[in-house]
């Protein structure tokens, strides 16, 4: 008996395997860097968990050796990499209760706890109560002195989880005076283990529960809570901001504002394979109707009440520029949009920022906002950031050459 494919595009798996074999990537094919550990090669998709596990085990060994010598900074670096290795090893296994996935996830958890013991600042596990006795799992990266300060809620992307940002060995929030609470929203990380699905308004309700938790923490300046979403998190962060109005600002970056537009139909089959698992669906037709159809920011953006920064690449296939222009126009709050010339998905290590990631500049924007030195105007500002220009704060104001409904080529 021929096994029924989960999605219609699963018949393109051979192309996904070929791309991985030849390019080292299973998505975001515009990028030249590889999606496998350095020195490793995966010739097909099924090899991904193994090559990432091996890389994780190597870094775990190095971390333990360094920790035993009291070299905590070095140990923290290697634990960061072990965490990423185990996270990436379990992620491509998109089946509930899979024994290999669960074993790899236990190793991920172990590395997180070992890293917390050697990190140079406090990192706490936080479990926020959610539906039916379940919890939204978070990692709370606190300033070393635990002083009352602004906090950034990090909303990860579809292929991310709470362990991704910030890295303990390079926490860019510390020097900017921010605590960071990174969350596993519905469909992500530990929420997958608990079967908290990425459907309906689950992400908005989970995010609201997290904000309620932060309002009770003595280390948090309750008037300076920010939401920062990346990739699919750019979509979730905007939906959350339209649902709960307690955040002071939102940054929606590496744009994927209308996932039902391109990510499930035109981009890598990996995206739909993964998200159907995150949503708890095996029937593609039902998923399209009951989940994907409603995944858009259209009709929500005028409900956002706080200043907003949108960040996108000029040629991001997961957010055609016309989608970003439409989203920006629909915002009725003080706003800004950065469009990075000739960039796509994601926005890391880009020439437009002198080789830095969008993370650094996004947190700088939030720091300027909270200090009152850089507050967006209600009339808005669109910046077109050249590859070899002087960044988003130079003379780069731009009027997009298209209007609502027009395609950008």
C-alpha positions as CSV (number, residue, x, y, z in Angstrom):
1,X,0.0,0.0,0.0
2,X,1.4,3.4,-1.0
3,X,1.6,5.8,2.0
4,X,-0.5,8.9,1.7
5,X,1.5,12.0,1.7
6,X,0.8,14.6,4.4
7,X,0.8,17.5,1.9
8,X,0.5,17.8,-1.8
9,X,4.0,19.4,-2.0
10,X,5.6,16.4,-0.2
11,X,6.0,14.9,-3.7
12,X,8.8,17.5,-4.1
13,X,10.8,16.0,-1.3
14,X,13.5,14.8,-3.7
15,X,14.0,18.5,-4.6
16,X,14.4,19.4,-1.0
17,X,16.9,16.6,-0.5
18,X,18.8,17.8,-3.6
19,X,18.9,21.4,-2.3
20,X,20.2,20.2,1.0
21,X,22.8,18.0,-0.6
22,X,24.1,20.6,-3.0
23,X,23.5,23.9,-1.0
24,X,23.3,22.8,2.6
25,X,19.9,24.5,2.9
26,X,16.3,23.4,3.1
27,X,14.7,26.9,3.0
28,X,15.5,30.6,2.5
29,X,17.5,29.5,-0.6
30,X,18.6,33.1,-1.4
31,X,21.3,32.8,1.4
32,X,24.7,31.4,0.7
33,X,25.5,30.2,4.2
34,X,24.6,26.6,5.2
35,X,22.0,25.3,7.5
36,X,24.1,22.4,8.8
37,X,27.0,22.5,11.3
38,X,30.4,23.5,10.1
39,X,32.3,20.5,8.7
40,X,29.1,18.4,8.4
41,X,27.2,17.4,5.3
42,X,23.6,16.1,5.1
43,X,22.8,14.5,1.8
44,X,19.1,14.3,2.5
45,X,16.6,15.6,5.0
46,X,16.5,12.5,7.2
47,X,20.2,13.1,8.0
48,X,19.6,16.5,9.7
49,X,18.8,15.2,13.2
50,X,22.0,13.1,13.2
51,X,24.5,15.7,11.9
52,X,23.1,18.3,14.4
53,X,23.2,15.7,17.3
54,X,26.8,14.9,16.5
55,X,27.7,18.6,16.5
56,X,25.8,19.1,19.8
57,X,27.6,16.2,21.4
58,X,31.0,17.6,20.4
59,X,30.2,21.0,22.0
60,X,28.7,19.4,25.1
61,X,32.0,17.5,25.6
62,X,34.0,20.8,25.2
63,X,31.7,22.6,27.5
64,X,32.0,20.0,30.2
65,X,35.8,20.0,29.9
66,X,35.9,23.8,30.2
67,X,33.4,23.8,33.1
68,X,35.5,21.3,35.0
69,X,38.5,23.7,34.6
70,X,36.5,26.7,35.9
71,X,36.6,28.3,32.4
72,X,33.0,29.4,32.7
73,X,33.1,31.9,29.8
74,X,34.4,29.2,27.4
75,X,31.9,26.7,28.8
76,X,29.1,29.2,28.2
77,X,30.1,29.5,24.6
78,X,30.2,25.8,24.0
79,X,26.9,25.3,25.9
80,X,25.3,27.9,23.6
81,X,26.4,25.8,20.6
82,X,25.3,22.5,22.3
83,X,21.9,24.0,22.9
84,X,21.6,25.1,19.3
85,X,22.8,21.7,18.1
86,X,20.2,19.7,20.1
87,X,17.5,22.2,19.3
88,X,18.2,21.8,15.6
89,X,18.5,18.0,15.9
90,X,15.0,17.6,17.4
91,X,13.3,20.3,15.3
92,X,13.0,18.5,11.9
93,X,11.2,15.6,13.5
94,X,7.7,16.7,13.2
95,X,5.7,13.9,14.8
96,X,4.1,13.9,18.2
97,X,5.6,11.7,20.9
98,X,8.5,10.6,18.6
99,X,11.0,8.9,21.0
100,X,14.1,10.3,19.2
101,X,12.6,13.8,19.3
102,X,11.8,13.5,23.0
103,X,15.3,12.2,23.8
104,X,16.9,15.1,21.9
105,X,14.6,17.5,23.7
106,X,15.7,16.2,27.1
107,X,19.3,16.8,26.1
108,X,18.4,20.4,25.0
109,X,16.8,21.0,28.4
110,X,19.9,19.6,30.1
111,X,22.2,21.9,28.2
112,X,20.0,24.9,29.1
113,X,20.3,24.1,32.8
114,X,24.0,23.5,32.6
115,X,24.6,26.8,30.8
116,X,22.6,28.7,33.5
117,X,25.1,27.4,36.1
118,X,28.1,28.9,34.3
119,X,26.6,32.0,32.7
120,X,27.8,35.5,33.8
121,X,24.3,36.7,34.6
122,X,21.0,35.1,35.9
123,X,18.9,33.0,33.5
124,X,15.7,31.7,35.0
125,X,13.2,29.1,33.7
126,X,9.7,30.5,33.8
127,X,6.5,28.5,33.4
128,X,3.4,30.7,32.8
129,X,0.1,28.9,33.4
130,X,-2.0,28.4,30.3
131,X,-4.9,26.2,29.2
132,X,-5.9,23.0,31.0
133,X,-3.0,23.0,33.5
134,X,-0.3,23.5,30.8
135,X,2.3,26.2,30.7
136,X,4.0,28.5,28.3
137,X,7.7,27.9,28.8
138,X,10.1,30.8,28.9
139,X,13.7,31.7,29.5
140,X,14.2,34.9,31.5
141,X,17.6,36.5,30.8
142,X,18.1,39.1,33.6
143,X,20.5,42.0,34.0
144,X,23.3,40.9,36.4
145,X,22.1,43.3,39.2
146,X,18.4,42.4,38.6
147,X,17.6,46.1,38.7
148,X,14.2,47.4,37.6
149,X,14.6,47.9,33.8
150,X,12.8,47.6,30.5
151,X,12.1,44.0,29.3
152,X,11.9,42.7,25.7
153,X,9.6,39.8,25.1
154,X,11.3,37.8,22.3
155,X,8.8,36.1,20.0
156,X,10.7,33.4,18.0
157,X,10.2,32.4,14.4
158,X,8.6,29.2,13.1
159,X,12.0,27.4,13.1
160,X,13.1,28.9,16.4
161,X,12.3,28.5,20.0
162,X,13.1,30.2,23.3
163,X,16.7,29.0,23.3
164,X,17.6,30.9,20.2
165,X,17.9,34.5,21.5
166,X,19.8,35.9,23.2
167,X,23.0,33.8,23.4
168,X,24.4,33.7,26.9
169,X,28.0,34.2,25.6
170,X,26.9,37.2,23.5
171,X,23.8,38.8,25.1
172,X,23.4,42.0,23.2
173,X,20.6,43.1,25.5
174,X,22.8,43.5,28.6
175,X,24.8,46.5,27.3
176,X,21.6,48.1,26.3
177,X,20.0,47.8,29.7
178,X,17.3,45.2,28.9
179,X,16.0,42.1,30.5
180,X,14.8,39.5,27.8
181,X,12.1,37.0,28.2
182,X,12.1,34.5,25.3
183,X,9.0,32.4,25.0
184,X,7.9,29.1,23.5
185,X,4.6,30.2,22.2
186,X,2.0,27.7,20.9
187,X,3.6,25.3,18.3
188,X,7.1,26.1,19.5
189,X,9.7,24.2,21.5
190,X,8.2,23.0,24.8
191,X,4.7,23.8,23.7
192,X,5.1,21.1,21.0
193,X,5.9,18.7,23.8
194,X,2.7,19.7,25.6
195,X,0.7,19.8,22.4
196,X,-0.2,23.4,22.7
197,X,-1.1,24.1,19.1
198,X,-0.4,27.1,16.9
199,X,-4.1,27.7,16.0
200,X,-6.7,30.4,16.3
201,X,-5.9,33.0,18.9
202,X,-3.7,30.7,21.0
203,X,-0.5,32.8,20.4
204,X,-2.3,36.0,21.3
205,X,-3.7,34.5,24.5
206,X,-0.3,33.0,25.4
207,X,1.5,36.3,24.9
208,X,-1.1,38.1,27.0
209,X,-0.5,35.6,29.8
210,X,3.2,36.2,29.6
211,X,2.7,40.0,29.8
212,X,0.5,39.5,32.9
213,X,3.4,37.5,34.5
214,X,5.9,40.2,33.7
215,X,3.7,42.8,35.3
216,X,4.2,41.1,38.6
217,X,8.0,40.8,38.4
218,X,9.9,43.4,40.6
219,X,12.7,43.6,38.0
220,X,10.4,44.8,35.3
221,X,9.6,48.4,34.5
222,X,5.9,47.9,33.8
223,X,5.8,50.9,31.5
224,X,8.6,49.7,29.4
225,X,7.6,46.3,28.1
226,X,8.5,45.7,24.4
227,X,7.6,42.9,22.0
228,X,10.2,41.8,19.5
229,X,9.2,39.2,16.9
230,X,11.3,37.6,14.2
231,X,10.2,35.8,11.0
232,X,6.9,34.1,11.8
233,X,7.3,35.9,15.1
234,X,6.8,39.1,13.1
235,X,3.3,37.9,12.4
236,X,2.6,36.7,15.9
237,X,4.0,39.9,17.5
238,X,1.7,42.1,15.5
239,X,-1.3,39.9,16.2
240,X,-0.4,39.9,19.9
241,X,0.0,43.7,19.9
242,X,-3.5,44.0,18.3
243,X,-4.9,41.8,21.1
244,X,-3.2,43.0,24.2
245,X,-2.4,46.7,24.5
246,X,-0.1,46.7,27.6
247,X,3.2,46.7,25.6
248,X,4.9,50.1,25.1
249,X,6.4,49.2,21.7
250,X,6.6,46.4,19.2
251,X,9.3,45.6,16.7
252,X,8.2,43.2,13.9
253,X,11.3,42.1,12.0
254,X,12.3,39.7,9.2
255,X,8.9,40.0,7.9
256,X,6.3,37.3,7.3
257,X,3.2,39.5,7.8
258,X,0.7,37.3,5.8
259,X,1.9,33.7,6.1
260,X,-1.1,32.5,4.1
261,X,0.2,34.4,1.1
262,X,3.5,32.7,0.1
263,X,5.0,30.6,2.9
264,X,2.7,27.6,2.5
265,X,2.3,27.8,-1.3
266,X,5.5,29.2,-3.0
267,X,8.4,28.7,-0.7
268,X,10.2,25.5,0.5
269,X,7.8,22.6,1.3
270,X,9.6,22.4,4.7
271,X,7.5,25.3,6.0
272,X,4.1,23.7,5.5
273,X,5.4,20.3,6.7
274,X,6.6,21.9,9.9
275,X,3.6,24.2,10.5
276,X,1.0,21.5,10.1
277,X,2.8,19.6,12.9
278,X,2.9,22.8,15.0
279,X,-0.9,23.2,14.4
280,X,-1.6,19.6,15.1
281,X,-3.0,18.8,11.6
282,X,-2.5,15.8,9.3
283,X,-5.2,16.7,6.9
284,X,-3.9,19.4,4.5
285,X,-7.3,20.5,3.2
286,X,-8.6,21.0,6.7
287,X,-5.4,22.9,7.6
288,X,-5.8,25.2,4.6
289,X,-9.4,26.1,5.6
290,X,-9.2,26.1,9.3
291,X,-5.7,27.5,10.0
292,X,-3.9,28.9,7.0
293,X,-6.8,30.9,5.7
294,X,-6.9,33.1,8.8
295,X,-3.1,33.6,9.1
296,X,-2.9,37.3,8.1
297,X,-2.4,40.7,9.8
298,X,-5.1,42.2,7.5
299,X,-7.9,43.7,9.6
300,X,-5.7,43.7,12.8
301,X,-3.1,46.4,12.4
302,X,-5.5,49.3,13.1
303,X,-6.1,47.8,16.5
304,X,-2.4,48.2,17.6
305,X,-2.0,51.1,20.1
306,X,1.8,51.3,20.6
307,X,4.6,52.7,18.4
308,X,5.7,50.1,15.9
309,X,8.8,49.3,13.8
310,X,8.5,47.0,10.8
311,X,11.7,45.6,9.3
312,X,11.9,43.7,6.0
313,X,14.2,42.8,3.2
314,X,13.5,44.3,-0.2
315,X,13.1,40.9,-1.8
316,X,12.0,38.7,1.0
317,X,10.0,35.9,-0.6
318,X,8.1,35.3,2.7
319,X,6.9,38.9,2.6
320,X,6.6,40.5,-0.8
321,X,7.3,44.2,-0.4
322,X,3.7,45.0,-1.4
323,X,2.6,43.1,1.8
324,X,5.0,45.2,3.9
325,X,3.8,48.5,2.3
326,X,0.2,47.5,2.9
327,X,0.9,46.6,6.6
328,X,2.7,49.9,7.2
329,X,-0.1,51.9,5.7
330,X,-2.7,50.1,7.9
331,X,-0.9,51.1,11.1
332,X,-2.5,54.1,12.8
333,X,0.2,54.6,15.4
334,X,3.6,56.3,15.4
335,X,5.5,54.1,13.1
336,X,8.7,53.4,11.2
337,X,9.6,50.8,8.5
338,X,13.1,49.7,7.4
339,X,13.5,48.2,4.0
340,X,16.9,46.6,3.4
341,X,18.1,46.9,-0.2
342,X,18.6,43.6,-1.9
343,X,18.0,41.5,1.2
344,X,15.7,38.6,1.8
345,X,15.1,36.2,4.7
346,X,16.5,36.3,7.4
347,X,18.4,39.6,8.1
348,X,21.6,38.4,9.8
349,X,25.2,39.3,9.0
350,X,24.1,41.7,6.3
351,X,26.2,44.3,4.5
352,X,23.5,47.0,5.0
353,X,24.4,46.9,8.7
354,X,28.2,46.5,8.3
355,X,27.9,42.7,8.8
356,X,25.7,42.9,11.9
357,X,22.3,41.3,12.5
358,X,19.0,43.1,12.6
359,X,18.9,42.2,16.3
360,X,21.5,44.8,17.2
361,X,19.7,47.6,15.5
362,X,16.3,46.6,16.6
363,X,17.4,46.8,20.3
364,X,19.1,50.1,19.6
365,X,15.7,51.4,18.2
366,X,14.0,50.2,21.4
367,X,16.7,51.8,23.6
368,X,16.3,55.1,21.8
369,X,12.5,54.9,22.1
370,X,12.6,54.1,25.9
371,X,15.1,56.9,26.5
372,X,13.0,59.4,24.6
373,X,15.9,60.1,22.2
374,X,14.2,58.5,19.2
375,X,10.4,58.4,19.2
376,X,8.7,57.7,15.9
377,X,6.2,60.2,14.5
378,X,2.6,59.4,13.8
379,X,3.2,60.5,10.2
380,X,5.7,57.7,10.0
381,X,9.1,57.2,8.3
382,X,10.2,54.7,5.7
383,X,13.9,54.1,5.4
384,X,15.5,52.4,2.4
385,X,18.8,51.1,3.8
386,X,21.4,50.7,1.0
387,X,23.8,47.8,1.0
388,X,26.8,50.1,1.3
389,X,25.0,53.0,2.9
390,X,25.2,54.5,6.4
391,X,22.4,52.5,8.0
392,X,18.8,53.2,9.0
393,X,19.6,56.6,10.7
394,X,21.3,58.1,7.7
395,X,19.5,60.1,5.0
396,X,17.6,57.2,3.6
397,X,14.0,58.4,3.7
398,X,12.0,56.7,1.0
399,X,8.6,56.7,-0.7
400,X,7.8,53.2,-1.9
401,X,7.1,53.3,-5.7
402,X,4.0,51.1,-5.3
403,X,0.6,51.5,-3.8
404,X,-1.8,49.0,-2.1
405,X,-2.4,46.0,-4.3
406,X,0.4,46.7,-6.7
407,X,3.2,44.1,-7.1
408,X,6.8,45.2,-6.5
409,X,9.4,43.8,-9.0
